[in-house]
Amino acid sequence: MNILGIDIGSRNTKIVLYDTQKHKIAFSAYKATDISATQTVNNLLEDMYQRLGPVSIDRSCVTGYGRKLYRDADLEKSEISCHARACSYLFPEARTVIDIGGQDSKIISLNADGSVKDFVMNDKCAAGTGRFLEMTAMRLMCDLDSLSRLASESDQTVPLSSTCVVFAESEIIGLLAGGHKVENIARAVNMSIAKRIYRQMAPLQCETPIVFTGGVAQGTDLAFCISNILATKLLIPDDPEITGALGAALIAL
């Protein structure tokens, strides 16, 4: 059987085709979410068919910010459930999941069997999300990959006091005008996000091991900063962008 998982995020839409006979991902891809969520998914499916040929889809599940906008799936599940399922599949020992998306951040506490124990979600403020990084990259005139590289080359601590993206943007402009190196400003933003994630985790009394997912997770300075703040190594999937879609596929089994 081939099971399709779909994650329609605020920034990107992801799909995963899971082969139940081989017990592995047969195809995965993502694109920027267009005005039409359905069209974005259809475009990804066209890419899949071009790569794999006329494969069958036996069951499907949709999750994510825009899951209500796509009506062709067999199931609809929350992001919390899907991230928990994928992370417990990839890392059976996992007890906590940190997911940073384009417009929200989620902390999920897991039971020993991988089920959701508790969670907290920040969807009211952009300060702990990918949007903060996008704003920073724009102000520093670079892309997100370059932003992470710049931050990793920081050689001095620069204080960033604002916890609001709007005020932080003004503060970043001031730091640039004051002659601070872009590398140090980039690291300051990552440390600000890491500290916010740490505070967000506090009510859950989170346990290790901790999995870090989302498009900003892989090989980034932000992962380094969060690991440093939490004083523990983070587990990161090979492709953290598709975690929600993988979980959706696994739930649809």
Secondary structure, DSSP 8 states (H G I E B T S, - for coil): -EEEEEEE-SSEEEEEEEETTTTEEEEEEEEE--S-HHHHHHHHHHHHHHHH-S----EEEEESTTGGG---SSEE--HHHHHHHHHHHH-TT--EEEEE-SS-EEEEEE-TTS-EEEEEEE-S-GGGSHHHHHHHHHHTTS-HHHHHHHHHT--S-------SHHHHHHHHHHHHHTT--HHHHHHHHHHHHHHHHHHHHGGGT--SSEEEESTT-TT-HHHHHHHHHHTS-EE--SSGGGHHHHHHHHHT-
